[in-house]
Amino acid sequence: MTSQTRPSWDTYFVSIAHIVQTRSNCIRGSRGAILTKDKRIVTTGYNGTPSGIKDCDEGGCKRCQDRENNIVKPGERKDLCICVHAEQNALIQASYHGVSTKGTTLYSTVAPCTACAKAIINAGVVEVVYDDQHSDDFGEKLLIDAGVKVRRYERD
């Protein structure tokens, strides 16, 4: 029998968030998030177009198409994007299935943006663990100001 080192809970959940992001069809970049409570997965979410709308890679999001064609630069014209962020989708899935998000921990492949941070705060999430930094750190500042514990994932 071989000895195997078990991953920490952070490593386990961040790894799952990275698997979840593989479902994304966004041509700008894939993201994944999971909500957990008591070391159990509550919901998962990845970024992409709303249900019933053409996927990004099929032309569903004008901003993604314009970025692909070099019409829009990174960070510009966010108003054209119809995609739902991974963190938002994880929260929405909880609502859709009637599961409370109060007291949960969110694991994400990237630090939440400002819009996601506002939703996370109002959903009662108590901790956010993220893998990669977001280009805009205001979301993280909002979370901290609201008393949500925020930390960057540290590899084992």
C-alpha positions in Angstrom: 0.0 0.0 0.0 1.4 3.4 -1.0 1.2 6.5 1.2 -0.6 9.4 -0.5 -0.7 12.9 0.9 -4.2 14.3 1.0 -4.6 17.8 -0.3 -5.6 20.6 2.1 -9.3 21.7 1.9 -8.1 24.9 0.1 -6.2 22.9 -2.5 -9.1 20.5 -2.9 -11.7 23.3 -3.5 -9.5 25.5 -5.6 -8.7 22.5 -7.8 -12.4 21.8 -8.2 -13.0 25.5 -9.1 -10.4 25.1 -11.9 -12.3 22.0 -13.1 -15.6 23.9 -13.1 -14.1 26.7 -15.2 -13.5 24.2 -18.0 -17.3 24.4 -18.7 -17.0 28.1 -19.6 -17.3 29.0 -23.3 -16.2 32.6 -22.9 -13.6 33.4 -25.5 -12.1 36.2 -23.3 -11.2 33.8 -20.6 -12.7 31.1 -18.4 -13.4 31.4 -14.7 -14.8 29.0 -12.1 -16.2 29.3 -8.6 -17.7 27.1 -6.0 -19.7 27.8 -2.8 -18.9 25.6 0.2 -20.3 25.2 3.7 -19.0 22.8 6.4 -16.4 21.4 3.9 -19.2 20.4 1.4 -19.9 21.8 -2.0 -23.1 23.8 -2.1 -23.0 25.0 -5.8 -20.7 25.6 -8.7 -20.5 28.3 -11.3 -18.6 29.3 -14.4 -18.7 32.3 -16.6 -20.7 32.5 -19.8 -23.9 33.7 -21.4 -27.3 33.3 -19.7 -29.2 30.1 -20.2 -31.0 30.0 -23.6 -28.6 32.6 -25.2 -26.0 31.7 -27.8 -22.7 30.9 -26.2 -19.8 33.3 -26.5 -17.9 31.0 -28.8 -21.1 31.0 -31.0 -21.4 34.8 -31.2 -23.7 35.3 -28.3 -21.7 38.1 -26.6 -21.0 41.2 -28.7 -18.2 42.3 -26.4 -16.4 39.0 -26.8 -16.8 39.2 -30.6 -15.6 42.8 -30.7 -12.6 41.8 -28.5 -11.8 38.9 -30.8 -11.9 41.2 -33.8 -9.7 43.9 -32.0 -12.6 46.4 -32.0 -12.7 46.6 -28.2 -9.6 46.6 -26.0 -9.4 44.8 -22.7 -11.3 46.7 -20.0 -13.4 48.7 -22.4 -17.1 48.5 -23.2 -18.1 46.2 -20.4 -21.7 47.4 -21.0 -21.7 45.2 -24.1 -21.0 42.0 -22.2 -23.9 39.8 -21.5 -21.9 37.1 -19.7 -22.7 36.1 -16.1 -19.6 35.8 -14.0 -18.6 32.5 -12.3 -19.2 33.9 -8.8 -22.6 35.2 -9.8 -23.6 31.9 -11.4 -22.6 30.0 -8.2 -24.9 32.4 -6.2 -27.7 32.2 -8.7 -27.6 28.4 -8.7 -28.0 28.4 -4.9 -31.1 30.7 -5.3 -32.5 28.6 -8.2 -32.3 25.5 -6.1 -33.5 27.2 -2.8 -30.2 26.8 -1.0 -29.0 29.4 1.5 -25.7 31.1 0.9 -25.5 32.5 4.4 -22.3 31.5 6.1 -20.7 30.0 3.0 -17.1 30.2 1.7 -16.6 31.0 -2.0 -13.6 29.5 -3.8 -12.7 31.2 -7.1 -10.1 30.9 -9.8 -9.8 34.7 -9.7 -10.4 37.4 -7.2 -14.0 38.8 -7.5 -14.7 42.0 -9.5 -16.6 44.8 -8.0 -20.0 43.6 -9.2 -19.4 40.1 -7.9 -18.1 41.4 -4.6 -21.4 43.3 -4.0 -23.4 40.2 -4.7 -21.1 38.1 -2.5 -21.5 40.6 0.4 -25.3 40.7 0.2 -25.6 36.9 -0.2 -24.0 36.4 3.3 -20.8 34.7 2.1 -18.3 35.0 5.0 -15.1 34.1 3.3 -13.6 34.3 -0.2 -10.5 32.3 -1.3 -9.2 33.1 -4.7 -6.3 31.8 -6.9 -5.4 34.6 -9.2 -5.5 38.3 -8.7 -8.1 40.4 -10.6 -6.8 43.4 -12.6 -9.1 45.6 -10.5 -8.6 45.2 -6.7 -11.6 47.3 -5.7 -13.8 44.1 -5.4 -11.4 42.8 -2.8 -11.4 46.1 -0.9 -15.2 46.1 -0.8 -15.3 42.6 0.6 -12.8 43.4 3.3 -14.6 46.7 4.2 -17.8 44.6 4.6 -16.1 42.2 7.0 -15.8 39.3 4.5 -12.6 37.3 5.1 -10.6 37.4 1.9 -7.4 35.5 1.2 -5.3 34.4 -1.8 -4.9 30.7 -2.1 -1.4 29.5 -1.1 -0.3 26.3 -2.7 0.6 23.5 -0.4 
